[in-house]
Amino acid sequence: MLSDIKPYKLATFSIVGADLNKGDWGVAVASKFIAVGALVP
């Protein structure tokens, strides 16, 4: 049954910050996958 399937946790998230006055941007990615930054533009 579908209710017998146990969920697993994938924890990947991104955050973006900007200083619109200076035009600066910053991006961070966190994941359980090794070297995820190589795949994120």
KAVEN-V305441 format. One record per residue. D_FIRST is the distance of its C-alpha to the first C-alpha in Angstrom with 1 decimal. Layout:
d_first
D_FIRST
D_FIRST
This chain:
d_first
0.0
3.8
5.4
5.5
7.4
11.0
13.5
16.7
20.1
22.4
25.7
28.1
30.5
33.9
36.8
40.0
43.3
46.5
50.1
51.2
54.9
55.1
52.5
50.6
46.8
44.5
40.9
38.7
35.3
33.3
30.3
28.9
29.8
33.3
35.9
33.8
37.2
38.2
35.5
36.1
39.2
